[in-house]
Amino acid sequence: MPARATNAASAQAMFAQLQQQAGAAGITLRAPPPEPTSCCGRGCNGCVWEGFLDAADYWREEALLQLG
C-alpha cells in the first residue's frame, strides 16, 4: 500500500503506482487531483499545497477501496 503523499513528487509517484495497479486489475479510477498552480511560496496558513495533499490522500483512500 503506498504511503500518504508528503509533497508533489511523492503524490505523483503514488498516483502512478495506484493507477498501474488499477489498470492491471481492470479497474478505472477517477483522475487524481491536479497540482496547484497558484502557490505564492510564503507558507500561508491553509496553503493550496495543504489542500492538494488532503485531496491526494482522499483520492488514495478511494483508490485503495476500489482495489479492495
C-alpha positions in Angstrom: 0.0 0.0 0.0 1.5 3.3 -1.0 2.2 5.8 1.8 0.4 9.1 2.1 1.9 11.8 -0.1 4.0 14.5 1.6 5.0 16.5 -1.4 4.3 16.8 -5.2 6.8 14.2 -6.2 5.5 11.6 -3.7 1.9 12.4 -4.8 2.7 11.8 -8.4 4.6 8.5 -7.6 1.6 7.4 -5.5 -0.9 8.3 -8.3 1.2 6.3 -10.8 1.5 3.3 -8.6 -2.2 3.0 -7.8 -3.2 3.7 -11.4 -0.8 0.9 -12.6 -2.3 -1.5 -10.0 -5.8 -0.5 -11.1 -5.0 -0.9 -14.8 -3.6 -4.4 -14.1 -6.8 -5.3 -12.3 -9.1 -3.8 -15.0 -10.3 -1.1 -12.7 -10.8 2.5 -13.8 -10.0 5.2 -11.2 -11.2 8.7 -11.4 -8.5 11.3 -12.3 -6.2 12.3 -9.5 -6.4 15.9 -8.3 -4.4 18.4 -10.3 -1.3 20.1 -8.7 -2.0 23.6 -7.6 -0.7 26.5 -9.8 -1.4 29.4 -7.5 1.0 29.0 -4.6 2.7 32.2 -3.6 5.5 30.4 -1.7 5.0 32.3 1.5 3.9 29.4 3.7 0.4 30.7 4.1 -1.9 29.1 6.7 -4.2 26.9 4.5 -1.7 26.8 1.6 -3.0 25.4 -1.6 -0.5 22.6 -1.2 -2.1 21.5 2.0 -5.4 21.2 0.2 -3.8 19.3 -2.7 -2.2 16.8 -0.3 -5.5 16.4 1.5 -7.2 15.8 -1.9 -4.4 13.4 -2.8 -4.9 11.4 0.4 -8.7 11.2 -0.2 -8.0 10.0 -3.8 -5.6 7.4 -2.4 -8.2 6.1 0.1 -10.9 5.9 -2.7 -8.4 4.0 -4.9 -7.5 1.6 -2.2 -11.2 0.9 -1.5 -11.8 0.1 -5.2 -8.7 -2.1 -5.4 -10.0 -4.0 -2.3 
